[in-house]
Amino acid sequence: MNPEAKINNQGIYNCTFCGKEIAVPINLPAGTKQKYVDDCPKCSHPNVVHVEVATDNDVRVWVTLPVPESNLPVPFDVVQEASEESFPASDAPAF
């Protein structure tokens, strides 16, 4: 991921899907590390935009691909163990 230049409170990045150069506003009051999703105006694919602002207000902007939800790890508290109990169809609990 290459850092891109800051031009008049704007950062520049290239879409990870189609390569279009995209300018995004830099919101300095939002913090020194920012991350958000920006849809490409040309191909509509999402790009995860990362912004870092140094103490001298030098700004670094880069993008990464979004992680598909199907590839996200399952939180521990959601995992359920299989039950050895079996129920006849008429006695099965309704969920």
TIKENU-238250 format. One record per residue (C-alpha): x, y, z. Coordinates in steps of 0.1 Angstrom, whole numbers, plus 5000, padded with zeros to 4 digits. Example, Ala and Ser with C-alpha at 12.3 -4.5 7.8 and 13.67 -1.06 7.14 Angstrom:
<recs>
512349555078513749895071
</recs>
This chain:
<recs>
500050005000501650324989501150645007499650914985500051294985497851535003496551814982494552104999493051895027492451605003494051265001494451064969494250694965493650444936490650214937491849854945489449724919489549944888492550174896490650504893492350784912490050914939490351224961488951214996488651495021490951485052489051555084491851655108489651695139488451325134491751205149495251095139494150745128491050695108489550405089486350405068484750245037484550455006482750324975484450394942482450644921483450454889483050084897481050104930483349854948484149934984487650034995488750055031490450395034493150435061494350785071497150865094498051225104501551285118502251555145503551785117500051735100501751525072498951295060499250945047496350785029496150415016493550155009493049785015490449545003487449485025487349145043484248955032481948875062482148505054485948515062485548685096486248465126483248355147483248525181483848265209480548335227478648245195480147905191477847635204478747275211476747005195474146845217473946465220470246495228467846395201464246475199461446325179460246565152457046645172458946705204461746915189462047255205461047545182463747805176
</recs>
